[in-house]
């Protein structure tokens, strides 16, 4: 029987919610984002790329760190740092 190898971590859950929010926002606001030469779409693609990069970091951390408590602790710190960075960027 095949065994599921995916570990759910705090960082993975956070980033999946983030990516889903970006995709929903892009679909709902497509007309506004594509207006004025489409720079809004480029910005959203960049934000989605950052989220995918975060999933790659989560995958690497999952391979390196076997202790689930330490892995989730590091994931929480990365998620908090990412949220602060995103909040400061959107505040401008």
Beta strands, then each sheet from edge to edge (+ up, - down):
end
